Amino acid sequence: MKQRHEVLFEQLETYRRLVLSVLEDVSEEKAEVIPKGFNNNIRWNLGHLYLDQYLWIQAVTKERTVVPNEFNQWFGFGTSPKDFTNRTPSFAELKNLLEKQHHDIKNEYGHRLEEEFSPTEMGMHTIEQVLIRTIFHEGMHLQTILDIKKVMAENTEAKPAR
């Protein structure tokens, strides 16, 4: 594997570890809270991060990924925790999926990072480009999670979504 690809996977792992580290003091109950001014909760953000990387890989490769179809209904753009069912992965399950995702992607797609595909609407035409984009996206949701935690700490009256 090329050095830049190793660096890319190190970055994916580092940023994912950062996301997971800010969750260490978050309980299942707190992960369900939607503070005033927010559309989603921490649990939704985790499912969305997991889904997003695979959606963009699927968008560029046009190949089915390992993500169950229901993830789009629960964590896709425009969804909310109100769309959750009893089959929606728990906070703990989502953390477990996120912990291993970069390894799974490396194993499945690491040898195909430079393979050329038809460009997406954003002009990306390789898996490498998609993964770079998802690092930016991960940072945006990390900040959202931090903001939710800050508001919850300031407002102990926030209530769970369900």
Contacts in CASP RR format, 6 or more apart in sequence:
PFRMAT RR
TARGET T0000
AUTHOR 0000-0000-0000
METHOD contacts of the structure
MODEL  1
MKQRHEVLFEQLETYRRLVLSVLEDVSEEKAEVIPKGFNNNIRWNLGHLY
LDQYLWIQAVTKERTVVPNEFNQWFGFGTSPKDFTNRTPSFAELKNLLEK
QHHDIKNEYGHRLEEEFSPTEMGMHTIEQVLIRTIFHEGMHLQTILDIKK
VMAENTEAKPAR
1 110 0 8 1.000
1 111 0 8 1.000
5 110 0 8 1.000
5 113 0 8 1.000
5 128 0 8 1.000
8 113 0 8 1.000
8 128 0 8 1.000
8 131 0 8 1.000
8 132 0 8 1.000
9 102 0 8 1.000
9 106 0 8 1.000
9 110 0 8 1.000
11 135 0 8 1.000
12 102 0 8 1.000
12 105 0 8 1.000
12 106 0 8 1.000
12 131 0 8 1.000
12 134 0 8 1.000
12 135 0 8 1.000
13 102 0 8 1.000
15 135 0 8 1.000
15 138 0 8 1.000
15 139 0 8 1.000
15 142 0 8 1.000
16 98 0 8 1.000
16 99 0 8 1.000
16 101 0 8 1.000
16 102 0 8 1.000
16 138 0 8 1.000
18 142 0 8 1.000
19 46 0 8 1.000
19 49 0 8 1.000
19 98 0 8 1.000
19 138 0 8 1.000
19 139 0 8 1.000
19 141 0 8 1.000
19 142 0 8 1.000
19 145 0 8 1.000
20 95 0 8 1.000
20 98 0 8 1.000
20 99 0 8 1.000
22 142 0 8 1.000
22 145 0 8 1.000
22 146 0 8 1.000
22 149 0 8 1.000
23 31 0 8 1.000
23 42 0 8 1.000
23 46 0 8 1.000
23 95 0 8 1.000
23 145 0 8 1.000
26 42 0 8 1.000
26 91 0 8 1.000
26 149 0 8 1.000
28 90 0 8 1.000
28 91 0 8 1.000
28 92 0 8 1.000
29 160 0 8 1.000
30 42 0 8 1.000
30 152 0 8 1.000
31 41 0 8 1.000
31 42 0 8 1.000
31 43 0 8 1.000
31 46 0 8 1.000
31 91 0 8 1.000
32 41 0 8 1.000
32 42 0 8 1.000
32 43 0 8 1.000
32 81 0 8 1.000
32 91 0 8 1.000
32 160 0 8 1.000
32 161 0 8 1.000
32 162 0 8 1.000
33 41 0 8 1.000
33 42 0 8 1.000
33 148 0 8 1.000
33 152 0 8 1.000
33 158 0 8 1.000
33 159 0 8 1.000
33 160 0 8 1.000
33 161 0 8 1.000
34 40 0 8 1.000
34 41 0 8 1.000
34 81 0 8 1.000
34 158 0 8 1.000
34 161 0 8 1.000
35 148 0 8 1.000
35 151 0 8 1.000
35 152 0 8 1.000
35 155 0 8 1.000
35 158 0 8 1.000
36 151 0 8 1.000
36 155 0 8 1.000
36 158 0 8 1.000
38 144 0 8 1.000
38 147 0 8 1.000
38 148 0 8 1.000
38 151 0 8 1.000
39 80 0 8 1.000
40 48 0 8 1.000
40 80 0 8 1.000
40 81 0 8 1.000
40 144 0 8 1.000
41 81 0 8 1.000
41 148 0 8 1.000
41 161 0 8 1.000
42 91 0 8 1.000
42 145 0 8 1.000
42 148 0 8 1.000
42 149 0 8 1.000
43 81 0 8 1.000
43 90 0 8 1.000
43 91 0 8 1.000
43 94 0 8 1.000
44 74 0 8 1.000
44 75 0 8 1.000
44 79 0 8 1.000
44 80 0 8 1.000
44 81 0 8 1.000
45 141 0 8 1.000
45 144 0 8 1.000
45 145 0 8 1.000
45 148 0 8 1.000
46 91 0 8 1.000
46 94 0 8 1.000
46 95 0 8 1.000
46 98 0 8 1.000
47 71 0 8 1.000
47 74 0 8 1.000
47 75 0 8 1.000
47 89 0 8 1.000
47 94 0 8 1.000
47 97 0 8 1.000
47 98 0 8 1.000
48 75 0 8 1.000
48 76 0 8 1.000
48 141 0 8 1.000
49 98 0 8 1.000
49 137 0 8 1.000
49 138 0 8 1.000
49 141 0 8 1.000
50 67 0 8 1.000
50 71 0 8 1.000
50 75 0 8 1.000
50 94 0 8 1.000
50 97 0 8 1.000
50 98 0 8 1.000
50 101 0 8 1.000
51 67 0 8 1.000
51 71 0 8 1.000
51 72 0 8 1.000
51 75 0 8 1.000
51 76 0 8 1.000
52 134 0 8 1.000
52 137 0 8 1.000
53 101 0 8 1.000
53 105 0 8 1.000
53 130 0 8 1.000
53 131 0 8 1.000
53 134 0 8 1.000
54 65 0 8 1.000
54 66 0 8 1.000
54 67 0 8 1.000
55 65 0 8 1.000
55 67 0 8 1.000
55 72 0 8 1.000
55 76 0 8 1.000
56 120 0 8 1.000
56 124 0 8 1.000
56 130 0 8 1.000
56 133 0 8 1.000
56 134 0 8 1.000
57 63 0 8 1.000
57 65 0 8 1.000
57 105 0 8 1.000
57 109 0 8 1.000
57 127 0 8 1.000
57 130 0 8 1.000
58 64 0 8 1.000
58 65 0 8 1.000
59 120 0 8 1.000
59 130 0 8 1.000
60 117 0 8 1.000
60 119 0 8 1.000
60 120 0 8 1.000
60 124 0 8 1.000
60 125 0 8 1.000
60 126 0 8 1.000
60 127 0 8 1.000
60 129 0 8 1.000
60 130 0 8 1.000
61 112 0 8 1.000
61 117 0 8 1.000
61 127 0 8 1.000
62 117 0 8 1.000
62 118 0 8 1.000
66 104 0 8 1.000
66 108 0 8 1.000
70 85 0 8 1.000
70 87 0 8 1.000
70 88 0 8 1.000
72 79 0 8 1.000
73 79 0 8 1.000
73 83 0 8 1.000
74 83 0 8 1.000
74 84 0 8 1.000
74 85 0 8 1.000
74 88 0 8 1.000
81 161 0 8 1.000
81 162 0 8 1.000
82 161 0 8 1.000
84 162 0 8 1.000
89 97 0 8 1.000
105 131 0 8 1.000
109 127 0 8 1.000
110 127 0 8 1.000
112 127 0 8 1.000
113 126 0 8 1.000
113 127 0 8 1.000
113 128 0 8 1.000
113 131 0 8 1.000
114 126 0 8 1.000
114 128 0 8 1.000
115 126 0 8 1.000
115 127 0 8 1.000
116 125 0 8 1.000
116 126 0 8 1.000
117 125 0 8 1.000
117 126 0 8 1.000
118 125 0 8 1.000
119 125 0 8 1.000
120 130 0 8 1.000
122 133 0 8 1.000
123 129 0 8 1.000
124 130 0 8 1.000
124 133 0 8 1.000
151 158 0 8 1.000
152 158 0 8 1.000
END
